[in-house]
Amino acid sequence: MKLRMKVRVDADVRRILRERGLGESRRAAEYAAARVIKYCDPYVPMASGALKNTALVEAGGPDVEVVYNGPYAHYQYYGEVMAGPAPKHYTGAALTYSGAPMRGAHWERRMMADRGGELTKDVAKYVKGRAL
C-alpha cells in the first residue's frame, strides 16, 4: 500500500545559500578558486616563477575563474613549442619543463588527480557541509 503525503518546508533557501557563500554570493566559488591556485602551485611550470606568480581569481563576470596572466601561459599550458611570427603556430614538438614531471602542461588536471579530494574537503568545510 502506497503512502502519499505532501511536505511543506518552511526555509529561507536564499538566506541559507547566502550564508554559505553560494547562490548570489560568490564567496564559496572565490574560495574554491583561491584553493585551486594554492594546490596548483607545485604543478605550474616554473623557470623564474613568472607564470605561477600571475595566477589570480577573476570574479568580474557571471563566473569565477582562475586566470594565469603570463604572456606565454597558453602555450605553457598546452605544452607545445610555438614558432613563427604572430600569430604563431604549434610545431608539434613538446616543451621541456624545469621541475618535471611534477611541473608541466595541463597542471590543473594533474593537481585534481593527486589532490582533488583535499580540495573537495576544503570547500565542503568552508560552506559548512561535508564532502561525499
C-alpha positions as CSV (number, residue, x, y, z in Angstrom):
1,M,0.0,0.0,0.0
2,K,1.4,3.4,-1.0
3,L,1.6,6.3,1.3
4,R,1.3,9.7,-0.4
5,M,2.0,12.9,1.5
6,K,2.7,16.5,0.9
7,V,5.6,18.1,2.7
8,R,5.9,21.8,3.1
9,V,9.4,23.1,4.0
10,D,9.4,26.4,5.7
11,A,13.0,27.5,5.0
12,D,14.6,30.6,3.6
13,V,16.7,28.9,0.9
14,R,18.2,32.1,-0.4
15,R,19.4,33.0,3.1
16,I,20.9,29.6,3.6
17,L,22.7,29.8,0.3
18,R,23.9,33.3,1.0
19,E,25.2,32.4,4.4
20,R,27.3,29.6,2.9
21,G,28.7,31.7,0.2
22,L,26.6,30.1,-2.5
23,G,23.9,31.5,-4.8
24,E,24.1,35.2,-5.4
25,S,27.1,35.5,-3.2
26,R,30.2,34.0,-4.8
27,R,32.3,33.8,-1.7
28,A,32.4,30.0,-1.9
29,A,33.4,30.0,-5.6
30,E,36.1,32.6,-4.9
31,Y,37.4,30.5,-2.0
32,A,37.5,27.4,-4.2
33,A,39.3,29.2,-7.0
34,A,41.9,30.5,-4.4
35,R,42.4,26.9,-3.2
36,V,42.9,25.7,-6.8
37,I,45.7,28.3,-7.2
38,K,47.3,27.1,-4.0
39,Y,47.1,23.4,-4.9
40,C,48.2,24.0,-8.5
41,D,51.3,26.0,-7.4
42,P,53.7,23.0,-7.4
43,Y,52.4,21.8,-10.8
44,V,52.7,25.1,-12.7
45,P,55.8,25.3,-15.0
46,M,58.5,27.4,-13.3
47,A,61.7,28.7,-14.6
48,S,61.7,32.1,-13.0
49,G,58.3,31.9,-11.3
50,A,56.7,34.5,-13.5
51,L,53.9,32.3,-14.8
52,K,52.8,30.8,-11.4
53,N,53.0,34.2,-9.8
54,T,50.5,35.7,-12.3
55,A,47.7,33.4,-11.1
56,L,44.6,35.3,-9.9
57,V,40.9,34.8,-9.1
58,E,38.8,36.7,-11.6
59,A,35.2,37.3,-10.4
60,G,34.1,40.1,-12.8
61,G,31.6,38.3,-14.9
62,P,28.9,35.7,-14.1
63,D,31.6,33.0,-13.4
64,V,34.5,32.9,-11.0
65,E,37.7,31.9,-12.9
66,V,41.3,31.2,-12.2
67,V,43.5,33.1,-14.7
68,Y,47.2,32.8,-15.4
69,N,48.0,36.1,-17.0
70,G,51.5,35.5,-18.3
71,P,52.1,36.3,-22.0
72,Y,53.1,32.7,-22.7
73,A,50.6,31.0,-20.3
74,H,48.6,29.4,-23.2
75,Y,51.5,27.6,-24.8
76,Q,52.9,26.5,-21.5
77,Y,49.5,25.1,-20.6
78,Y,49.3,23.0,-23.8
79,G,53.0,22.0,-23.7
80,E,53.9,22.5,-27.4
81,V,56.6,24.7,-28.9
82,M,55.3,27.5,-31.0
83,A,57.2,29.2,-33.8
84,G,56.9,31.8,-36.5
85,P,55.7,35.4,-36.5
86,A,52.4,36.3,-34.8
87,P,50.1,34.6,-34.9
88,K,52.4,31.8,-34.0
89,H,51.7,28.2,-34.8
90,Y,52.3,25.0,-32.9
91,T,55.2,22.9,-34.1
92,G,54.2,19.6,-32.6
93,A,57.4,19.5,-30.5
94,A,56.9,19.0,-26.8
95,L,58.1,21.6,-24.3
96,T,60.6,20.5,-21.7
97,Y,59.8,21.8,-18.2
98,S,62.2,22.6,-15.3
99,G,60.9,20.6,-12.3
100,A,59.2,17.9,-14.5
101,P,57.5,15.5,-14.2
102,M,55.5,17.3,-11.4
103,R,55.6,20.7,-13.2
104,G,54.3,20.7,-16.8
105,A,51.3,21.1,-19.1
106,H,47.7,20.7,-18.0
107,W,48.7,21.4,-14.4
108,E,45.1,21.6,-13.0
109,R,44.3,18.1,-14.3
110,R,47.3,16.6,-12.6
111,M,46.6,18.5,-9.4
112,M,43.0,17.3,-9.4
113,A,44.1,13.7,-9.9
114,D,46.5,14.0,-7.0
115,R,44.7,16.4,-4.6
116,G,41.1,16.7,-5.8
117,G,39.8,15.0,-2.7
118,E,41.6,17.5,-0.4
119,L,40.2,20.4,-2.5
120,T,36.6,19.0,-2.2
121,K,37.0,18.6,1.6
122,D,38.3,22.2,1.9
123,V,35.4,23.7,0.0
124,A,32.9,21.5,1.9
125,K,34.3,22.7,5.2
126,Y,34.2,26.3,4.0
127,V,30.4,26.0,3.2
128,K,29.8,24.1,6.4
129,G,28.9,21.0,4.5
130,R,30.6,17.7,4.1
131,A,32.4,16.0,1.2
132,L,30.7,12.9,-0.2
